[in-house]
Every structure is written in structure tokens, then in C-alpha cells.
Amino acid sequence: MRFIITAQASADTKTAEQPAGFDAELFKAYMRFNEEMHSAGVLVASEGLNPAAPGARIAVADGRRYVVDGPFAESKELVGGFYLIEVGSLDEAIQWALRAPSGFGSDDILEVRQLTGAADLPPEILKLIDAAAPTWSAAVWRSRP
């Protein structure tokens, strides 16, 4: 099973509480955590999101997509980054999340969500996926348990 663990600031975190300078030791703790998950064979991907980089929020109205203000109304809504892991259960994903370092202020809250896998879908939906996106389906859906 694949899970995404997203990181964001808590509602209590204020911008002023963010660390003023770069903490090399804290950064290395995050990298050691990535290395530990990689060595355990559970880490699929891990990225931070750059809060200073331009972005966009896309909405839909009347069946059409359009750009809305933002990408984020408030900094507490900003996702700071994510881990994509493949483990045997939600409990195992939670155990990894509990071991994650903290301290950057953009990762006070970790949310663990299971991704949809081929085993979660009825056969008729899998047939539709295979028909509409055969190469993607073979590469992404059929290549994982």
C-alpha cells in the first residue's frame, strides 16, 4: 500500500516563530530520516515545497478550470512537503510518520493518507483505465502490488 504523508504548519505556528537561520543539524536529521526510509525500502519519493516559488491554485466552475488568487490564502494552509512511502499497512505508515523529525515550522502537522491502488478499484474501472491509458496503466498501476 502506498501512503502520502504531507507536512504543514499547525494553526498555532506564527511566521515569527519560524527559525530565523538555517539549522544544518536539523536539516541533516531530515536527510537521515530520508536515508533510513530509503534503506528500509519504503521511501518512494520525498520532496519539500518551496514556499517562495511562484505557484497557482486552479478551481472549476461550470465545468471549466480557471486560475484563482493564491496558491494559498494563509501560510498555515501551505503544504511544506511530502513523503511517499510504500508499506504494508496504515499502522506502519503512522509509525514512520511518528519518527519524522520536526523543527522547520512547516511540518508541525503530518497527515497520512492512503493512495488509491489497483486493488482498491472494481474490475470494470480497471478495464476503463486500461482502455483509456494503456501505457500509463501498465507503467503505474500494474507495476505495483
N, C-alpha and C positions, 0 to 999 in steps of 0.2 A: 504494500500500500504506500502511496505517495502522499506526503503531507507538506503543506506550505506553512512555515512559521513566519508571520510578519511581525515587525517591530515598529512600535510607535511610542511617542511620549505619553505619559499619563496626563490626565486633565489637571493635575496639581503642578506639573512641571511648568515653570515660567522660563521664558527666554533668558532672563537674568541668571537663572540657576544653571544654565549650560556651562560646562567647563570653558574657561577663558582661553587656555592654551592647549596645545597638542600634548597628550599624555602618551608617550611612547610605550610605557609599560602596560597601560590599559589596552592600547592598540595591539600589542603583542599577545595579550591574553585572548583577545578576539581571534587573532590568527591561529593561536594554539588550539582554540576550540574548533575552528575550521579544520585544522590538521587532524585533530582527534576524531572528528566525524568522518573525514576522508579516510583515515587509516582504518576505521571501523567498517568502512564500505557503505555507509548510509547517506553521505552527502552527495546530492546530485548537482546542486548549484547553491551559491551564496553570493549575494551582492548587497551593497549599500546603495541607497538612492541619494543623489546629490541634491541637497535642498536649495543650493544656489543656482542650479542649472535650470534653464527655461523648460517649461512643460506646458501641458494643456489638459483641460477637462472637457470631455466630449459628452454631450447629452443627446436625447432623442425627443422629438415632438412631431406628431402627425406622420410617423414612420420615417422621418429624415433625421440624420445626425447633424449636429451643429456644435460649434465651439462656444463654451460658456466662460465666464470670468474665472480666473484661477490658474493654476490647478487646485489650489487649496484655500479655503476660506480662512482657516486658522491653522497656526503651526501645529497644534495638537492633533490635527487631522492628517498630518503628513506621515506617510509610512516611511520609516527610516531605512528599511532594508528587509531582506528576507533570507530564509534558509529553505531550500527544497530538499527534503530528505525522503528516503525510501526505507521503511521499517515494517515490522510485522503487525503493529497494532497502534491504536491511538495512545495507549498507555506508554508504549515505547517512545513515541513521538513526544509525549509530555515529559518523560524522563530526560530526553535530550534537551528540551526547552528549559527545564529546571536547572540544567548545568550551564546554560549560556551565561557569559559574563554580562555585566551591565555597568553603566557609568557615563555613557556619552549623552544621556538625556533624551535621545531619540529612540530609545529601546526599553523604556520602563515597563511597557506592556508588550507581552508576546502573545499573539493569537495563533493557535494551532488549528488548522483546517485540513480535512482530508480532500484530496483531489479526486475527481471522478476518473475511474479506470474502466477498462473494457468489461471487467467482471460486474461492474455496477449497472450496466445497461442491458435492457432486454435485447434478444437476438434481432428483432425487427429494426431496432435503432442501429445496431451494429451493421446490418446489411445496408441501411441508408448511408451510413458513414463510409463504408467500403465502396459503394457505388459513386458517391459524390466526391470523395477524396481518396482514391486508392493508394497513391504513393505516400501521402501523409499518414493514412491509416496504417499501412504496413510499417512505416518507419517509427511512428509514435505509439499507436495503440497496440499493435500486435507484437511489438518488440519487448513489451514489459509484461510481467505476470499480472 
